[in-house]
Amino acid sequence: MRIWIDLTSMPHAMFFREFIRRAKRKGNEVLITCRKFYKLNELLKSLDFEFLCIGNHGKTLEEKLTKSCERIKNLSKIVKKFDPDICIAKHSVELPRVSMGLGYPSILVVDHETADAPMRLSVPLVDIVISPKATPRKILEKFGAKEIKQFYGVCEVAHYFGFKKKNVLKDLGINRNDTLILARSEPRFSSHNIKKSYIFEVLKNIKEKMDVKIIGIPRNNFDIKEFKKLNAIIPEKPIDALSTYFYTSLVISAGSTMNREAAIAGASVLSVCPDPLPSVDRFLIKLGLMYHEKNPTKATIIARKLIENHESNKQRVKKIVSRFENPYKLLNSSIRKILKKN
């Protein structure tokens, strides 16, 4: 079987990491494409994946349009030559349009329904949409999904398949006794971001009241400057975030993926995301695995409480997460259904 997988951000690479490895072990041929986006290429190299980097990520609306068009054109030539049996992605805008245009069956994994434009450009074009049950079916139907398959839990469960925890503290220059905060800024140039930021004010407040060390995961040059003001550790290479969660007293992020990864690992998690939260985040908040607060003063109070009580959180989380379903089972059954049909 020939599989085309398009990876457009680091979380998507983590979601498909073990799926790709398993597919290759079974003798399948896998074409991996990506775009030039932050440290995605470095991550794929660290995973020992062969891949083709096609196109860039636009910042302005005009750039998003023109760069996506360029990427579609270039991907079309490569994909037609590869001639896949199935095309698979998570929130890629270009894969659905290329696969539909060339007549190849496709599957799209989605978990961020608030990304309105990308959803409208991709969901109606694929054969099967896979999502967590937390994402309302009626929203996916509104976007034009032909067939919807859902699982209980969150996509980030797949990030831990084949995962072995490593002691990452030495590489980061951190002592085991340090109170550690892992912080990730908001996706300022994503289509769904409302261009507000609260995280740096909250981190500044925490540092003024507590003796903590911060690992800052920036998304752009602005973030790097802000993290440097806080004397944060800024890793030069992509860190083993999955391992790092196990050593943190608090994960605080203005995005979504890192919060969900950390929450199911048993870390104390505070979201300061300025945007409307996707349903999967609200699902974890309802289960008590994540907290959300945009007001910097209130967020600082919550952060201090979470840091003080983070050890008692882990066992409770393990019991809740054990009930989450494996998204790969649904992905594999969807592939079998499409191949049988075609």
Secondary structure, DSSP 8 states (H G I E B T S, - for coil): -EEEEEE-SHHHHHHHHHHHHHHHHTT-EEEEEEEE-TTHHHHHHHTT---EEEEE--SSHHHHHHHHHHHHHHHHHHHHHH--SEEEEES-SHHHHHHHHHT--EEEE---TT-HHHHHHHGGGSSEEEEETTS-HHHHHHTT-SSEEEESS-GGGGGGTT------HHHHT--TTS-EEEEE---TTSTT--S---HHHHHHHHHHHS--EEEEE-SSHHHHHHHHHTT-B--SS---HHHHGGG-SEEEESSSHHHHHHHHHT--EEE---S---HHHHHHHHTTS-EE--SHHHHHHHHHHHHHTGGGGHHHHHHHHTT---HHHHHHHHHHHHHHH-
